Amino acid sequence: MPLQIPHPTNPLHLYRHILRESTYLPALCRTWITSRIQQRFRDCRRKNPPGPYMKQAHSSLQYLRSVNAGDIRRLERLCFMATGRIGKRRRILTSSQLGHRPPTDTAELELSRVETTLGSSPTPDAPTSRNHDWLDKWSFDMIAALAQSQLAQQAGDWPFAMRRTLGTKEIIEGRNSFDKPYKPKLIRNKLKKHWVTVFKQLLPPLPQGEWDHLASLVKGEANVDELIIPRRTVARSAQDSTISSVSETWDWSQHVLKPARVLERGSSRNRKTLTGKEDQDPRGPGRPIGTRVITPRALQRIYGHIWNMSPIMKKNPNNQKWSVSWGEHERRISTPSTKDLIFFQGVTQQGHVLPKKEAPPKG
């Protein structure tokens, strides 16, 4: 359960509380989450009125306390955000990894200029000027290869699923209801709509170094300290611990004016890690739903799930086509300990029962 610390009302104190909670996150997402907290504080510190932003910051503080209390689903979501599977970093990786590469020499610069000139006209024989738009900065051969690979690789528990990869040939060579080809402006607008749909479902590739580091964490080849979460040192009172605290007075008027389900909502098993409240059940406090002890092995399973949905892309120098590689993490059955081996005596690794040895004759 999270510590019973009251939420501060001062923005600077609230910022300090959120930063402190971020120090107890795993190393994979700690840096990104901390940078986002700092950036959001700088963006909102001059906003007026500050009420909506303070409310959002209080929700973020509750979310981080729930993660540090062992909420596995919320921890996985933070790891998704840090690795670019969802959120702002997903958009950053899409822009940096799938955009046009700058020309490396004069020949490539001249070739790109010619392609831009031909691509801005409906036909090479009748060049017309066209205003450049956001489609001109993307490498669509990379995007098409990644979309086709994701469609074949994706699973049902991924944050985004590629529903279809409609080719642009049907758009460029399409005809209207009068059996006439589309106008260049209509083709451009249809292409924009098509690629917007693809971008919404696309999982961008990771940089090579980050992908290799994630693979080493999954395979257990990285430093073990990166799989250990820092633990919070619980603050203790300087006074004698035998002094009993003054019990809070019971406000009976709230139970008269509001339903019991509204008053007990904060202490339900679904929201215990968010509010930190304990229920008054005489059978004892129930365990919060979705929480567990975050062990290095549990972190490896989360990282393996992320690695499965993280691609890298390389260009074949022979045919100039892009190849996509995805992480391949397979769950292996752990080896039983010496204490548990007694249950497997007399059974082969394939599950067959060994024949019993005949007892030696007596006498």
N, C-alpha and C positions, 0 to 999 in steps of 0.2 A: 504494500500500500504506500502511496506517496505521503510525504511528511505533511503534518497538519500545520502548514505555514500560511498565514493569511496573505491574500494578494495585496500588493502595495497600490497606493493611489497616486503616487508621484511617478511621472513618466520615466524619469531617470532610474528610480529604484526598480520599476517594472522591467526596464531594459537590462539592468544588472541581474535580476532574477532569471530572465530568459537566457542570458548568456551563461549563467552558472549551470542551468539545466543542460545546456548543449555540451558542456564539458564531460558529461557522463554518457554520451552517445558512443557507438562503435567508431573506430578510426576511419572506416570507409566513408561514412556520411558526416563525420564531425566537422571537417573543414568546410564543406559546402554549406551545411546548415548554419554554421557560425557566420560565414560571409553573407548569407542571405539575411540573417538577423541584423547584422551591422548595416547593410545597405537599406533595409526597410526602415530602420530607425533614422538614418540620415534623410531618407525621402519624406518621412512623415513628421519630423520634429518641428517643422514650421507650419504644419497644417492647422487651420482654424475653422471650426471648433475641433478640439482634439478628441471629443467623445467617441465617435465611431472607430477611430484608430486605437484608442485605449481598449475598447471592447474587443476588437480583433486581437490585440496583443494579449489580453487576458485569456482568450480562447487558445492562442498559441502556447501560452504558459501551461495551461491545463493539458494540452496535447503532449507537450514534452514531458511533463510529469507522469502522464499515463504511460509513455514509452519507457521511461526509466523505472516504472513500477513493474514492467514485464509484459506489456501489451504487445504481442508478437505481430499482430496485423498492422498496427500503426508503425512499428519499427520497420517492417518490410516496406511500407509506403515511403518512409524517409530514405531508405536505401534506394528505392526506385527514383526518387527525386535527385539524389546525389549522383547516380550513374546515368542520368539522362533518359530514363525510360518514361518518365512523366515530368510535367512541370516546365519551369523556365529553362533548365539546362538541356532539356530535349530540343527546345527551339534553338538554343545556342549551337548545339552539336549539328543540327540539321543545316544551319546556315554555314558553319565552318567546314563540315565534311562533305556536303553534297553540292556546294557551289562550284562555279567555274574556276579552274586553276589558272593563275596568271601565266602568261607566256614566259617561257624560259629563255628564248632567243628571238632573233629578228624574224626567222622563217615562221615560227609559230605565231608571232604577232601579226605578220602579213596574212597568214592563213585565217586567223580569227577575224581579221578585218574584212576579208572577202566573204567569209561565211555570214558575218553579220549583215553585210550589204545584200547578199542574195536572200537571206532569210527575212529581210524586212520588206521584200517585194513579193507579190503573189506568184509571179513567174519570172524566170531569169531574163526573158526577152522584153518584158515591160516593167522595168524597175520603177517603183514609186516610193516615196518617203513614208515612213511609218514611225510614229513616236515609240521610243523604247519604253518597255514596261517591265514589271517584276519577273516575267518569264525569261528574260534575256540573261539573268545572272545565275541560272541553275544549270547543272549538268544532268540532262534528262536521260542520258545513257546509263549513268550511275543509278539514278532514281528508279528507272525501269528494271534494271537488274536486281536491285535490292527489293523492290516490290514483288517481283516474281519469286525470289528466294524466300521472302517472308511468308508468302502465300503457301508455299510448300512446307515450311518449317514450323509455322505457328501452332500453338496449343490453346486449349480453351481457357487457361488461367492467365493468359498474357493481358497486360493492361490495354493494348490496342490490337485489333484483329484486322487484317487486310481482307476485305470482303470480295473485291474483284480487282482485276487489273485490265481494264478495257483498253485495247490498243488505240493509238491516235489515228490509225489508218482509216477507221470508219468515220472519224470526224473530218479529216482532211479531204477524203474522197466522197463524203456524204452528199446527198441531194435532198432538196426540199420536196414539198408535196406537189410542185409543178415539174418535177424531174429536172430541175436545174441545179447546177453546183452551188454550194454555199458561197456567199460573198466573203472576201478576206477578213473583214471585221467580225463577221459572225463566227468564222472558223477560230479566230483568235479568242473570242469570248468563250466559245465551247471548250477550247483547250485550257483556258484559265479555270473554268469550272471543274474540268476533269482532274487537273493537277492539284487543285485545292482539296478535292476528295481524297486523293492519294496521300497528300501531306498529312491530313488529319489521322490517317491510320498507320503511318510509317514509323518504324523504330530506327533511329539514326545509328550509324556505326560509331564505335568507340575509337579513340586514338590507339595506335598499336601498343604503346607503353602501358596505358591504363588497362587495355584488354589482357596483356600478359600478366600484369600484377593481379588482376582479378582471377586469372587462371591459377596463379601460384597460391592464392588464398584458398581456392576451392580444393586444390590437390594437396594442400598441407605443406607446400614447399616454402612458404613465406615465413616471416618471423612470427613466432607464436604470440608475441605481445600484441599483435594487431587483432587477434581474436579474443582478447581479454578486455572486458568493459570496465572502466574505472568505477570503483565503488564509492558511494557517498559515506562520509564519516558523520554519524548522527550526533548532532549537538546536544550536550547535556547541560542541565542547569547548574550554576555555580553553588546554589543553595543545597541544603540537605535533601536527598531524594525521598526521605521519609515523610516530608511535609506534604500533606494531601492538598490538592488543588481545590479551589472553591467550585462546586458544581454549578452549572448554568441553570438559571431559572427556566421553568417550562412555560412557554407562552401558549396557554390553552385556547386563546382567542383564534389562533390560526387554524386549529382543528375544527372550530365551529364554522369559520367562514370559507374554508377551502376543503376539497375532497382529500381523502387520505392518500390517494394515488399521486396527487400533485405534491404533497408535502414529502412523501417518501421516494420521489423520483430520483433525487440526488444520491440516495443510499442504496439504489437498486444494484444488482450484480453487474448490469451493463455499464453503469456510470460511476462505479466506485473509484476506479483509477483516475477518473477525471475530476471528481469533486473531493475525494479523500474522506468522505463521510462513512460512518459505520452504521449498519442497520441495528434495530432494536429487537431482533428476533431472539426469543428466549432459548432457542436451540443453538445459538452461537452465530457469529458472523459467517456468512456464506462466502465462498471463494469468488473473487471477481471473474467474470466470464472472459476468456481469451487471454489470460495471463499465464506465464510460466517463467521459470528461471532461465535467463539467457546465458546459455553455456557456449563455449567455443564450437561445439558440435552443432548447436542450433544455428549459430551464425554461419557456419559453413554451408548448411542446407539453404539458408536464405541467399547466400552468395552464389551457390550453384544454380539456384532458380534464376537469378539475375544473369548469370553467365550464359545460360541457355538462350536467353532472348537478346543477347548482345552480339552483333556481327562486327566483322572487320572486312574491308574491301581492298583488293589488290588488282592492279591492271596487268594483264598478260602482254608482255612486249611483242609477242609474235603476231597475235590477231587483234591487239588493241581492245580486247573485251574485258569486262570487269568480272572478277570472281568473288563470291561472297562466302565467308566462313563463319559459322556459328559455334558457340561453346557447346561442348558435349560432356555434360556432367551426368554420370550414371551412379545411382545409389547402390552401394555395395552392402551386403550383409556383414555385420560386424562379427569378428571371431569370438566365440564364447570363452569365457574365463575358465580357469582351471576348476573353480568351484562348480561351474555349470556343466562341465564335460561329462559328469556322471549320468546326465539325462540322455546323452548321445552314445553311450556305450552299447555295442552290439548292432550299430546301424552304420551303413556306409554313407559316403557323402552324397550319393544319389538317392538315399532314403530307403535302400533295401536292407532287410533284416539279415544279419549274418547267421549262418547255421550254428547251433549250439554245440559246444565241444562235449564229446562223450566222456563221462566220468570214468576214471581208471577202475578196473575190477578190484574188488576187495580181496584181501588175503593173498 
